[in-house]
Amino acid sequence: MAQFSRTWWGQRFIEALEQFTDPARLGRGRSYASGGRILEYTIASGTVTAKVRGSINPYFGVYKEPIYKTSITIKAISSADWKKAIRQIASLADLVTKLL
């Protein structure tokens, strides 16, 4: 399987995402990424937007390769919530070691 993260933190993020997302959809996304089907993407203000080449599928009446535009938005964590999280993490040093 292709590696989709560059850092341990990225890998942990993917593992967390796998717990809350449809496995078939993630598999399709991995297939698109490793198959060169992502034509372009941008990352700005917590949103990833991409243009993706779809698949021809005569069974469903798709005879021309479709181009899709899709996006994922992740809500930014407020400054106050970051401070709470840092205090909580600092109070549980053993939690940090579990992340590594």
LUMVO-384188 format. One record per residue: residue number from 0; y, z, x of N, C-alpha, C, CB in turn. Coordinates in steps of 0.02 Angstrom, whole numbers. Last residue first. Glycine has a CB too. Layout:
<recs>
<rec nr="NUM" n_v="Y" n_w="Z" n_u="X" ca_v="Y" ca_w="Z" ca_u="X" c_v="Y" c_w="Z" c_u="X" cb_v="Y" cb_w="Z" cb_u="X"/>
...
</recs>
This chain:
<recs>
<rec nr="99" n_v="444" n_w="1009" n_u="176" ca_v="430" ca_w="973" ca_u="238" c_v="359" c_w="951" c_u="245" cb_v="448" cb_w="1014" cb_u="296"/>
<rec nr="98" n_v="449" n_w="1086" n_u="64" ca_v="476" ca_w="1018" ca_u="60" c_v="457" c_w="976" c_u="121" cb_v="551" cb_w="1020" cb_u="53"/>
<rec nr="97" n_v="407" n_w="1209" n_u="105" ca_v="361" ca_w="1170" ca_u="64" c_v="384" c_w="1098" c_u="56" cb_v="354" cb_w="1201" cb_u="-5"/>
<rec nr="96" n_v="518" n_w="1260" n_u="169" ca_v="460" ca_w="1241" ca_u="211" c_v="410" c_w="1199" c_u="171" cb_v="426" cb_w="1302" cb_u="239"/>
<rec nr="95" n_v="598" n_w="1290" n_u="59" ca_v="618" ca_w="1237" ca_u="104" c_v="559" c_w="1214" c_u="146" cb_v="675" cb_w="1261" cb_u="150"/>
<rec nr="94" n_v="531" n_w="1401" n_u="6" ca_v="535" ca_w="1339" ca_u="-33" c_v="552" c_w="1280" c_u="12" cb_v="587" cb_w="1346" cb_u="-89"/>
<rec nr="93" n_v="553" n_w="1502" n_u="96" ca_v="486" ca_w="1473" ca_u="94" c_v="484" c_w="1409" c_u="53" cb_v="436" cb_w="1524" cb_u="65"/>
<rec nr="92" n_v="685" n_w="1540" n_u="67" ca_v="671" ca_w="1502" ca_u="128" c_v="602" c_w="1470" c_u="127" cb_v="678" cb_w="1547" cb_u="189"/>
<rec nr="91" n_v="774" n_w="1566" n_u="-52" ca_v="701" ca_w="1554" ca_u="-52" c_v="682" c_w="1511" c_u="8" cb_v="678" cb_w="1520" cb_u="-118"/>
<rec nr="90" n_v="908" n_w="1570" n_u="-43" ca_v="875" ca_w="1633" ca_u="-58" c_v="798" c_w="1627" c_u="-56" cb_v="896" cb_w="1658" cb_u="-126"/>
<rec nr="89" n_v="941" n_w="1438" n_u="-22" ca_v="952" ca_w="1486" ca_u="33" c_v="916" c_w="1551" c_u="20" cb_v="1027" cb_w="1499" cb_u="42"/>
<rec nr="88" n_v="916" n_w="1388" n_u="-150" ca_v="874" ca_w="1368" ca_u="-94" c_v="880" c_w="1417" c_u="-36" cb_v="892" cb_w="1297" cb_u="-70"/>
<rec nr="87" n_v="1022" n_w="1451" n_u="-219" ca_v="953" ca_w="1463" ca_u="-238" c_v="905" c_w="1445" c_u="-181" cb_v="935" cb_w="1422" cb_u="-301"/>
<rec nr="86" n_v="1134" n_w="1396" n_u="-154" ca_v="1123" ca_w="1469" ca_u="-155" c_v="1051" c_w="1485" c_u="-171" cb_v="1170" cb_w="1503" cb_u="-207"/>
<rec nr="85" n_v="1112" n_w="1261" n_u="-185" ca_v="1112" ca_w="1282" ca_u="-115" c_v="1102" c_w="1358" c_u="-111" cb_v="1178" cb_w="1263" cb_u="-80"/>
<rec nr="84" n_v="1127" n_w="1263" n_u="-326" ca_v="1063" ca_w="1242" ca_u="-295" c_v="1058" c_w="1266" c_u="-223" cb_v="1056" cb_w="1166" cb_u="-297"/>
<rec nr="83" n_v="1261" n_w="1302" n_u="-339" ca_v="1207" ca_w="1344" ca_u="-366" c_v="1140" c_w="1327" c_u="-333" cb_v="1201" cb_w="1335" cb_u="-443"/>
<rec nr="82" n_v="1322" n_w="1191" n_u="-278" ca_v="1331" ca_w="1258" ca_u="-250" c_v="1277" c_w="1306" c_u="-274" cb_v="1401" cb_w="1286" cb_u="-267"/>
<rec nr="81" n_v="1285" n_w="1091" n_u="-367" ca_v="1262" ca_w="1088" ca_u="-298" c_v="1266" c_w="1157" c_u="-266" cb_v="1304" cb_w="1037" cb_u="-257"/>
<rec nr="80" n_v="1354" n_w="1132" n_u="-482" ca_v="1281" ca_w="1134" ca_u="-483" c_v="1252" c_w="1130" c_u="-412" cb_v="1254" cb_w="1076" cb_u="-525"/>
<rec nr="79" n_v="1486" n_w="1110" n_u="-438" ca_v="1464" ca_w="1178" ca_u="-456" c_v="1388" c_w="1184" c_u="-456" cb_v="1492" cb_w="1197" cb_u="-526"/>
<rec nr="78" n_v="1485" n_w="971" n_u="-420" ca_v="1496" ca_w="1015" ca_u="-363" c_v="1472" c_w="1086" c_u="-378" cb_v="1571" cb_w="1016" cb_u="-344"/>
<rec nr="77" n_v="1352" n_w="888" n_u="-512" ca_v="1420" ca_w="916" ca_u="-505" c_v="1424" c_w="962" c_u="-444" cb_v="1440" cb_w="955" cb_u="-569"/>
<rec nr="76" n_v="1261" n_w="747" n_u="-472" ca_v="1259" ca_w="819" ca_u="-479" c_v="1329" c_w="847" c_u="-467" cb_v="1206" cb_w="852" cb_u="-430"/>
<rec nr="75" n_v="1264" n_w="594" n_u="-563" ca_v="1283" ca_w="633" ca_u="-505" c_v="1280" c_w="708" c_u="-521" cb_v="1355" cb_w="615" cb_u="-482"/>
<rec nr="74" n_v="1129" n_w="511" n_u="-638" ca_v="1188" ca_w="552" ca_u="-647" c_v="1202" c_w="594" c_u="-585" cb_v="1181" cb_w="597" cb_u="-710"/>
<rec nr="73" n_v="1080" n_w="354" n_u="-599" ca_v="1062" ca_w="424" ca_u="-589" c_v="1127" c_w="464" c_u="-592" cb_v="1025" cb_w="435" cb_u="-520"/>
<rec nr="72" n_v="1027" n_w="204" n_u="-669" ca_v="1083" ca_w="249" ca_u="-656" c_v="1058" c_w="320" c_u="-651" cb_v="1137" cb_w="243" cb_u="-712"/>
<rec nr="71" n_v="973" n_w="44" n_u="-640" ca_v="951" ca_w="113" ca_u="-645" c_v="1012" c_w="156" c_u="-627" cb_v="889" cb_w="129" cb_u="-597"/>
<rec nr="70" n_v="959" n_w="-121" n_u="-711" ca_v="995" ca_w="-68" ca_u="-674" c_v="963" c_w="0" c_u="-688" cb_v="1069" cb_w="-67" cb_u="-694"/>
<rec nr="69" n_v="939" n_w="-300" n_u="-704" ca_v="918" ca_w="-233" ca_u="-724" c_v="957" c_w="-181" c_u="-685" cb_v="843" cb_w="-224" cb_u="-714"/>
<rec nr="68" n_v="922" n_w="-462" n_u="-754" ca_v="968" ca_w="-415" ca_u="-722" c_v="949" c_w="-347" c_u="-749" cb_v="1044" cb_w="-433" cb_u="-737"/>
<rec nr="67" n_v="803" n_w="-592" n_u="-722" ca_v="825" ca_w="-532" ca_u="-758" c_v="877" c_w="-495" c_u="-718" cb_v="765" cb_w="-486" cb_u="-773"/>
<rec nr="66" n_v="755" n_w="-753" n_u="-746" ca_v="793" ca_w="-710" ca_u="-701" c_v="819" c_w="-652" c_u="-743" cb_v="852" cb_w="-749" cb_u="-664"/>
<rec nr="65" n_v="597" n_w="-837" n_u="-772" ca_v="657" ca_w="-802" ca_u="-796" c_v="690" c_w="-761" c_u="-740" cb_v="639" cb_w="-756" cb_u="-854"/>
<rec nr="64" n_v="532" n_w="-993" n_u="-745" ca_v="538" ca_w="-927" ca_u="-713" c_v="603" c_w="-893" c_u="-736" cb_v="537" cb_w="-933" cb_u="-636"/>
<rec nr="63" n_v="470" n_w="-1065" n_u="-892" ca_v="519" ca_w="-1068" ca_u="-838" c_v="528" c_w="-998" c_u="-811" cb_v="588" cb_w="-1098" cb_u="-863"/>
<rec nr="62" n_v="385" n_w="-1033" n_u="-991" ca_v="368" ca_w="-1090" ca_u="-950" c_v="415" c_w="-1099" c_u="-891" cb_v="367" cb_w="-1153" cb_u="-991"/>
<rec nr="61" n_v="320" n_w="-922" n_u="-1093" ca_v="369" ca_w="-921" ca_u="-1039" c_v="349" c_w="-975" c_u="-989" cb_v="373" cb_w="-850" cb_u="-1004"/>
<rec nr="60" n_v="227" n_w="-900" n_u="-1194" ca_v="279" ca_w="-950" ca_u="-1205" c_v="333" c_w="-950" c_u="-1152" cb_v="310" cb_w="-940" cb_u="-1271"/>
<rec nr="59" n_v="125" n_w="-817" n_u="-1160" ca_v="180" ca_w="-787" ca_u="-1199" c_v="238" c_w="-836" c_u="-1209" cb_v="205" cb_w="-724" cb_u="-1164"/>
<rec nr="58" n_v="50" n_w="-908" n_u="-1088" ca_v="19" ca_w="-872" ca_u="-1144" c_v="72" c_w="-842" c_u="-1190" cb_v="-28" cb_w="-818" cb_u="-1118"/>
<rec nr="57" n_v="131" n_w="-946" n_u="-979" ca_v="124" ca_w="-990" ca_u="-1037" c_v="93" c_w="-956" c_u="-1099" cb_v="82" cb_w="-1050" cb_u="-1019"/>
<rec nr="56" n_v="232" n_w="-866" n_u="-885" ca_v="172" ca_w="-846" ca_u="-921" c_v="165" c_w="-888" c_u="-985" cb_v="174" cb_w="-769" cb_u="-938"/>
<rec nr="55" n_v="316" n_w="-833" n_u="-737" ca_v="298" ca_w="-884" ca_u="-785" c_v="234" c_w="-862" c_u="-819" cb_v="291" cb_w="-955" cb_u="-751"/>
<rec nr="54" n_v="408" n_w="-682" n_u="-708" ca_v="348" ca_w="-723" ca_u="-701" c_v="342" c_w="-775" c_u="-756" cb_v="286" cb_w="-678" cb_u="-701"/>
<rec nr="53" n_v="572" n_w="-654" n_u="-634" ca_v="515" ca_w="-636" ca_u="-676" c_v="457" c_w="-684" c_u="-664" cb_v="535" cb_w="-637" cb_u="-749"/>
<rec nr="52" n_v="672" n_w="-600" n_u="-505" ca_v="636" ca_w="-658" ca_u="-531" c_v="576" c_w="-634" c_u="-571" cb_v="613" cb_w="-705" cb_u="-473"/>
<rec nr="51" n_v="816" n_w="-499" n_u="-529" ca_v="745" ca_w="-502" ca_u="-514" c_v="715" c_w="-566" c_u="-544" cb_v="708" cb_w="-440" cb_u="-540"/>
<rec nr="50" n_v="954" n_w="-414" n_u="-473" ca_v="933" ca_w="-476" ca_u="-504" c_v="861" c_w="-489" c_u="-481" cb_v="981" cb_w="-537" cb_u="-486"/>
<rec nr="49" n_v="1007" n_w="-243" n_u="-500" ca_v="969" ca_w="-295" ca_u="-464" c_v="960" c_w="-357" c_u="-508" cb_v="901" cb_w="-268" cb_u="-442"/>
<rec nr="48" n_v="1092" n_w="-94" n_u="-464" ca_v="1088" ca_w="-153" ca_u="-507" c_v="1053" c_w="-208" c_u="-467" cb_v="1158" cb_w="-177" cb_u="-532"/>
<rec nr="47" n_v="1100" n_w="76" n_u="-466" ca_v="1070" ca_w="20" ca_u="-429" c_v="1063" c_w="-37" c_u="-480" cb_v="1000" cb_w="39" cb_u="-396"/>
<rec nr="46" n_v="1224" n_w="199" n_u="-469" ca_v="1189" ca_w="146" ca_u="-506" c_v="1164" c_w="93" c_u="-457" cb_v="1235" cb_w="115" cb_u="-558"/>
<rec nr="45" n_v="1305" n_w="288" n_u="-401" ca_v="1245" ca_w="314" ca_u="-434" c_v="1206" c_w="263" c_u="-474" cb_v="1263" cb_w="369" cb_u="-478"/>
<rec nr="44" n_v="1408" n_w="201" n_u="-349" ca_v="1421" ca_w="256" ca_u="-396" c_v="1360" c_w="278" c_u="-435" cb_v="1475" cb_w="235" cb_u="-444"/>
<rec nr="43" n_v="1303" n_w="67" n_u="-308" ca_v="1371" ca_w="92" ca_u="-313" c_v="1375" c_w="147" c_u="-366" cb_v="1420" cb_w="34" cb_u="-331"/>
<rec nr="42" n_v="1211" n_w="-58" n_u="-238" ca_v="1210" ca_w="14" ca_u="-251" c_v="1282" c_w="38" c_u="-252" cb_v="1166" cb_w="52" cb_u="-197"/>
<rec nr="41" n_v="1133" n_w="-212" n_u="-282" ca_v="1192" ca_w="-174" ca_u="-260" c_v="1182" c_w="-101" c_u="-278" cb_v="1257" cb_w="-203" cb_u="-292"/>
<rec nr="40" n_v="1028" n_w="-351" n_u="-242" ca_v="1040" ca_w="-286" ca_u="-272" c_v="1103" c_w="-255" c_u="-243" cb_v="980" cb_w="-239" cb_u="-262"/>
<rec nr="39" n_v="932" n_w="-501" n_u="-270" ca_v="990" ca_w="-465" ca_u="-242" c_v="995" c_w="-397" c_u="-276" cb_v="1056" cb_w="-506" cb_u="-251"/>
<rec nr="38" n_v="800" n_w="-534" n_u="-299" ca_v="845" ca_w="-584" ca_u="-271" c_v="906" c_w="-552" c_u="-239" cb_v="867" cb_w="-632" cb_u="-325"/>
<rec nr="37" n_v="643" n_w="-481" n_u="-288" ca_v="710" ca_w="-453" ca_u="-297" c_v="758" c_w="-500" c_u="-261" cb_v="715" cb_w="-379" cb_u="-269"/>
<rec nr="36" n_v="523" n_w="-533" n_u="-252" ca_v="551" ca_w="-556" ca_u="-316" c_v="620" c_w="-526" c_u="-330" cb_v="503" cb_w="-537" cb_u="-371"/>
<rec nr="35" n_v="438" n_w="-505" n_u="-145" ca_v="499" ca_w="-543" ca_u="-133" c_v="534" c_w="-567" c_u="-196" cb_v="485" cb_w="-601" cb_u="-89"/>
<rec nr="34" n_v="332" n_w="-422" n_u="-168" ca_v="321" ca_w="-494" ca_u="-177" c_v="384" c_w="-536" c_u="-168" cb_v="294" cb_w="-506" cb_u="-245"/>
<rec nr="33" n_v="373" n_w="-293" n_u="-160" ca_v="335" ca_w="-319" ca_u="-103" c_v="323" c_w="-394" c_u="-108" cb_v="268" cb_w="-282" cb_u="-97"/>
<rec nr="32" n_v="442" n_w="-285" n_u="-284" ca_v="476" ca_w="-271" ca_u="-221" c_v="439" c_w="-302" c_u="-162" cb_v="484" cb_w="-196" cb_u="-211"/>
<rec nr="31" n_v="343" n_w="-315" n_u="-379" ca_v="403" ca_w="-357" ca_u="-374" c_v="437" c_w="-347" c_u="-306" cb_v="452" cb_w="-341" cb_u="-431"/>
<rec nr="30" n_v="256" n_w="-209" n_u="-354" ca_v="233" ca_w="-278" ca_u="-346" c_v="292" c_w="-325" c_u="-339" cb_v="189" cb_w="-298" cb_u="-406"/>
<rec nr="29" n_v="335" n_w="-101" n_u="-390" ca_v="312" ca_w="-107" ca_u="-320" c_v="290" c_w="-179" c_u="-306" cb_v="253" cb_w="-59" cb_u="-306"/>
<rec nr="28" n_v="348" n_w="-128" n_u="-527" ca_v="407" ca_w="-127" ca_u="-483" c_v="389" c_w="-135" c_u="-410" cb_v="446" cb_w="-63" cb_u="-493"/>
<rec nr="27" n_v="217" n_w="-113" n_u="-568" ca_v="249" ca_w="-178" ca_u="-575" c_v="311" c_w="-182" c_u="-530" cb_v="269" cb_w="-190" cb_u="-649"/>
<rec nr="26" n_v="203" n_w="24" n_u="-542" ca_v="160" ca_w="-25" ca_u="-507" c_v="190" c_w="-94" c_u="-510" cb_v="91" cb_w="-26" cb_u="-538"/>
<rec nr="25" n_v="294" n_w="76" n_u="-633" ca_v="306" ca_w="85" ca_u="-561" c_v="265" c_w="35" c_u="-521" cb_v="288" cb_w="157" cb_u="-539"/>
<rec nr="24" n_v="228" n_w="39" n_u="-751" ca_v="295" ca_w="12" ca_u="-737" c_v="312" c_w="20" c_u="-663" cb_v="348" cb_w="49" cb_u="-780"/>
<rec nr="23" n_v="112" n_w="112" n_u="-743" ca_v="107" ca_w="39" ca_u="-744" c_v="175" c_w="8" c_u="-727" cb_v="84" cb_w="15" cb_u="-813"/>
<rec nr="22" n_v="158" n_w="246" n_u="-749" ca_v="128" ca_w="220" ca_u="-687" c_v="123" c_w="144" c_u="-685" cb_v="59" cb_w="249" cb_u="-679"/>
<rec nr="21" n_v="310" n_w="297" n_u="-814" ca_v="250" ca_w="259" ca_u="-831" c_v="220" c_w="229" c_u="-767" cb_v="266" cb_w="204" cb_u="-883"/>
<rec nr="20" n_v="368" n_w="451" n_u="-741" ca_v="376" ca_w="380" ca_u="-759" c_v="309" c_w="348" c_u="-773" cb_v="412" cb_w="343" cb_u="-702"/>
<rec nr="19" n_v="358" n_w="576" n_u="-685" ca_v="395" ca_w="569" ca_u="-747" c_v="401" c_w="498" c_u="-773" cb_v="463" cb_w="598" cb_u="-738"/>
<rec nr="18" n_v="291" n_w="572" n_u="-565" ca_v="271" ca_w="623" ca_u="-612" c_v="303" c_w="613" c_u="-682" cb_v="290" cb_w="692" cb_u="-586"/>
<rec nr="17" n_v="357" n_w="477" n_u="-489" ca_v="290" ca_w="461" ca_u="-515" c_v="266" c_w="511" c_u="-567" cb_v="241" cb_w="458" cb_u="-457"/>
<rec nr="16" n_v="468" n_w="549" n_u="-448" ca_v="476" ca_w="496" ca_u="-498" c_v="409" c_w="478" c_u="-530" cb_v="508" cb_w="434" cb_u="-466"/>
<rec nr="15" n_v="409" n_w="625" n_u="-347" ca_v="436" ca_w="658" ca_u="-407" c_v="444" c_w="608" c_u="-464" cb_v="504" cb_w="692" cb_u="-391"/>
<rec nr="14" n_v="378" n_w="523" n_u="-256" ca_v="324" ca_w="564" ca_u="-284" c_v="348" c_w="600" c_u="-347" cb_v="300" cb_w="615" cb_u="-232"/>
<rec nr="13" n_v="508" n_w="478" n_u="-227" ca_v="460" ca_w="433" ca_u="-259" c_v="403" c_w="473" c_u="-291" cb_v="432" cb_w="382" cb_u="-209"/>
<rec nr="12" n_v="555" n_w="593" n_u="-162" ca_v="588" ca_w="569" ca_u="-222" c_v="542" c_w="523" c_u="-261" cb_v="654" cb_w="531" cb_u="-204"/>
<rec nr="11" n_v="471" n_w="598" n_u="-51" ca_v="468" ca_w="652" ca_u="-101" c_v="500" c_w="631" c_u="-167" cb_v="502" cb_w="716" cb_u="-74"/>
<rec nr="10" n_v="518" n_w="483" n_u="15" ca_v="448" ca_w="487" ca_u="-8" c_v="440" c_w="541" c_u="-61" cb_v="402" cb_w="501" cb_u="52"/>
<rec nr="9" n_v="648" n_w="522" n_u="44" ca_v="636" ca_w="465" ca_u="1" c_v="566" c_w="465" c_u="-28" cb_v="648" cb_w="400" cb_u="38"/>
<rec nr="8" n_v="621" n_w="625" n_u="133" ca_v="655" ca_w="640" ca_u="71" c_v="645" c_w="584" c_u="21" cb_v="730" cb_w="652" cb_u="83"/>
<rec nr="7" n_v="565" n_w="559" n_u="239" ca_v="522" ca_w="605" ca_u="201" c_v="554" c_w="621" c_u="134" cb_v="510" cb_w="669" cb_u="242"/>
<rec nr="6" n_v="617" n_w="385" n_u="233" ca_v="624" ca_w="455" ca_u="254" c_v="576" c_w="498" c_u="214" cb_v="697" cb_w="479" cb_u="245"/>
<rec nr="5" n_v="597" n_w="264" n_u="178" ca_v="609" ca_w="266" ca_u="250" c_v="611" c_w="336" c_u="277" cb_v="673" cb_w="230" cb_u="267"/>
<rec nr="4" n_v="480" n_w="200" n_u="59" ca_v="532" ca_w="247" ca_u="78" c_v="538" c_w="246" c_u="154" cb_v="518" cb_w="318" cb_u="53"/>
<rec nr="3" n_v="375" n_w="119" n_u="32" ca_v="437" ca_w="105" ca_u="-3" c_v="492" c_w="155" c_u="13" cb_v="424" cb_w="106" cb_u="-77"/>
<rec nr="2" n_v="248" n_w="37" n_u="113" ca_v="289" ca_w="98" ca_u="116" c_v="356" c_w="82" c_u="84" cb_v="298" cb_w="123" cb_u="191"/>
<rec nr="1" n_v="112" n_w="-39" n_u="25" ca_v="174" ca_w="-43" ca_u="63" c_v="211" c_w="23" c_u="60" cb_v="218" cb_w="-100" cb_u="37"/>
<rec nr="0" n_v="-59" n_w="0" n_u="42" ca_v="0" ca_w="0" ca_u="0" c_v="62" c_w="0" c_u="44" cb_v="0" cb_w="61" cb_u="-48"/>
</recs>
